[in-house]
Amino acid sequence: MISEQDLVKGCQRGKAKYQRLLYERYAPKMLGICMRYFHSKEEAQDALQDGFVKIYSKIKNFRGEGSFEGWIRRIMVNTSLNLYRSNLKRMYHSDVDDEKVQIADSSVDYDQFNVQDIMKLIQDLPDGYRIIFNMFEIDGYSHKEIGDLLQISVNTSKSQLLKARAHLRKELEQLHKEKTNEY
């Protein structure tokens, strides 16, 4: 198996063999990251392909500082966001102060759900909710960073996150009811 360092050096020299190996090593995991930002696998695959094109063109700039996988991941997230933004020129125009989202405490045991259930619910979120939920909760962006990247206000980011959480909670409660009625 080729080391990560040799893989990077081969790609920096523009060797197709190393580019193919890089793709084979990281594409499955990066597709999972892209899938969180889109409803369809086709859209996620478009982002994945665009992301790898960027990786190949920018790999000469990778200096080995920090995690290589983290560097790739950041490119994939940014590529997904850019593709999403280019596909939708309209986005979020509400303010957190305008929202009255009630988040009720629930007696649902969230540990009963498997990863596939939760990922499906996240993928089914409305676009604005899904993007911000992923950026904040999964990728660890701050509301300020989200606002800067998506060109929205911090309050809009907060509002979308609140709505996403409320929507997910409602869907999880419904799924819980369905699962308990099966038995």
URCOR-V629142 format. One record per residue. RES is the residue in one letter. OMEGA is omega in whole degrees, -180 to 180 (999 if undefined). D_LAST is the distance of its C-alpha to the last C-alpha in Angstrom with 2 decimals. Layout:
res:RES omega:OMEGA d_last:D_LAST
res:RES omega:OMEGA d_last:D_LAST
//
This chain:
res:M omega:-179 d_last:48.17
res:I omega:-180 d_last:50.11
res:S omega:178 d_last:49.98
res:E omega:-179 d_last:48.86
res:Q omega:178 d_last:52.45
res:D omega:178 d_last:53.91
res:L omega:179 d_last:51.35
res:V omega:-179 d_last:52.41
res:K omega:178 d_last:56.10
res:G omega:179 d_last:55.76
res:C omega:178 d_last:54.09
res:Q omega:176 d_last:56.76
res:R omega:177 d_last:59.35
res:G omega:-179 d_last:57.61
res:K omega:-177 d_last:56.81
res:A omega:180 d_last:54.42
res:K omega:-179 d_last:53.11
res:Y omega:176 d_last:51.98
res:Q omega:178 d_last:50.49
res:R omega:179 d_last:48.40
res:L omega:177 d_last:47.32
res:L omega:180 d_last:46.44
res:Y omega:-178 d_last:44.32
res:E omega:-178 d_last:42.54
res:R omega:-171 d_last:41.87
res:Y omega:-175 d_last:40.60
res:A omega:-178 d_last:39.37
res:P omega:-180 d_last:35.74
res:K omega:-178 d_last:35.21
res:M omega:175 d_last:37.23
res:L omega:177 d_last:35.34
res:G omega:178 d_last:32.19
res:I omega:180 d_last:34.22
res:C omega:-179 d_last:35.51
res:M omega:-180 d_last:32.09
res:R omega:-176 d_last:31.12
res:Y omega:-176 d_last:33.92
res:F omega:177 d_last:33.39
res:H omega:-175 d_last:30.93
res:S omega:179 d_last:32.12
res:K omega:-180 d_last:32.87
res:E omega:178 d_last:36.33
res:E omega:179 d_last:37.27
res:A omega:178 d_last:36.15
res:Q omega:175 d_last:38.21
res:D omega:179 d_last:41.18
res:A omega:179 d_last:40.94
res:L omega:-180 d_last:40.66
res:Q omega:178 d_last:43.78
res:D omega:179 d_last:45.69
res:G omega:179 d_last:44.74
res:F omega:175 d_last:46.11
res:V omega:178 d_last:49.27
res:K omega:180 d_last:49.73
res:I omega:-179 d_last:49.08
res:Y omega:-178 d_last:51.71
res:S omega:-177 d_last:54.19
res:K omega:-173 d_last:53.73
res:I omega:177 d_last:53.28
res:K omega:179 d_last:56.99
res:N omega:-180 d_last:56.34
res:F omega:-175 d_last:53.81
res:R omega:179 d_last:55.83
res:G omega:177 d_last:53.37
res:E omega:-178 d_last:52.82
res:G omega:-175 d_last:49.19
res:S omega:176 d_last:46.26
res:F omega:179 d_last:46.77
res:E omega:176 d_last:43.06
res:G omega:178 d_last:43.00
res:W omega:179 d_last:45.95
res:I omega:-179 d_last:44.19
res:R omega:-180 d_last:41.00
res:R omega:177 d_last:43.12
res:I omega:-179 d_last:44.78
res:M omega:179 d_last:41.46
res:V omega:-179 d_last:40.14
res:N omega:178 d_last:43.49
res:T omega:178 d_last:43.70
res:S omega:179 d_last:40.25
res:L omega:179 d_last:41.29
res:N omega:179 d_last:44.64
res:L omega:178 d_last:43.18
res:Y omega:-180 d_last:40.70
res:R omega:-179 d_last:43.58
res:S omega:178 d_last:45.83
res:N omega:-179 d_last:43.27
res:L omega:180 d_last:42.75
res:K omega:177 d_last:45.87
res:R omega:176 d_last:44.07
res:M omega:168 d_last:41.87
res:Y omega:177 d_last:40.71
res:H omega:178 d_last:43.14
res:S omega:-177 d_last:41.53
res:D omega:-179 d_last:42.44
res:V omega:179 d_last:40.23
res:D omega:180 d_last:42.33
res:D omega:-173 d_last:41.41
res:E omega:176 d_last:37.69
res:K omega:-178 d_last:35.78
res:V omega:179 d_last:32.35
res:Q omega:176 d_last:30.20
res:I omega:-176 d_last:27.91
res:A omega:175 d_last:25.78
res:D omega:-174 d_last:24.34
res:S omega:177 d_last:20.59
res:S omega:-180 d_last:18.14
res:V omega:176 d_last:16.00
res:D omega:-174 d_last:15.90
res:Y omega:179 d_last:17.49
res:D omega:-178 d_last:17.45
res:Q omega:-176 d_last:13.85
res:F omega:177 d_last:15.23
res:N omega:-177 d_last:17.23
res:V omega:-179 d_last:20.78
res:Q omega:178 d_last:20.24
res:D omega:-176 d_last:17.87
res:I omega:179 d_last:20.52
res:M omega:178 d_last:23.46
res:K omega:179 d_last:22.23
res:L omega:178 d_last:21.96
res:I omega:179 d_last:25.41
res:Q omega:-179 d_last:26.88
res:D omega:177 d_last:25.73
res:L omega:172 d_last:27.52
res:P omega:-171 d_last:30.71
res:D omega:-177 d_last:33.66
res:G omega:178 d_last:35.36
res:Y omega:-175 d_last:32.30
res:R omega:-177 d_last:31.27
res:I omega:-177 d_last:34.79
res:I omega:177 d_last:35.38
res:F omega:179 d_last:31.98
res:N omega:-178 d_last:32.63
res:M omega:-175 d_last:36.22
res:F omega:-172 d_last:35.63
res:E omega:-174 d_last:32.36
res:I omega:-177 d_last:32.47
res:D omega:172 d_last:36.15
res:G omega:176 d_last:37.54
res:Y omega:173 d_last:40.05
res:S omega:178 d_last:41.40
res:H omega:177 d_last:41.49
res:K omega:179 d_last:45.23
res:E omega:178 d_last:44.79
res:I omega:179 d_last:42.19
res:G omega:179 d_last:44.61
res:D omega:-178 d_last:47.47
res:L omega:-177 d_last:45.67
res:L omega:-179 d_last:44.20
res:Q omega:177 d_last:47.21
res:I omega:179 d_last:45.29
res:S omega:176 d_last:45.76
res:V omega:179 d_last:44.04
res:N omega:178 d_last:42.68
res:T omega:177 d_last:41.18
res:S omega:179 d_last:39.45
res:K omega:180 d_last:38.07
res:S omega:-180 d_last:37.00
res:Q omega:178 d_last:35.16
res:L omega:177 d_last:33.38
res:L omega:180 d_last:32.32
res:K omega:179 d_last:31.04
res:A omega:179 d_last:29.19
res:R omega:179 d_last:27.47
res:A omega:179 d_last:26.56
res:H omega:179 d_last:25.29
res:L omega:180 d_last:23.15
res:R omega:179 d_last:21.77
res:K omega:-180 d_last:20.89
res:E omega:178 d_last:19.24
res:L omega:177 d_last:17.26
res:E omega:178 d_last:16.11
res:Q omega:179 d_last:15.09
res:L omega:177 d_last:13.25
res:H omega:179 d_last:11.50
res:K omega:180 d_last:10.51
res:E omega:-179 d_last:9.34
res:K omega:-179 d_last:7.23
res:T omega:178 d_last:5.73
res:N omega:179 d_last:5.45
res:E omega:-175 d_last:3.80
res:Y omega:999 d_last:0.00
//
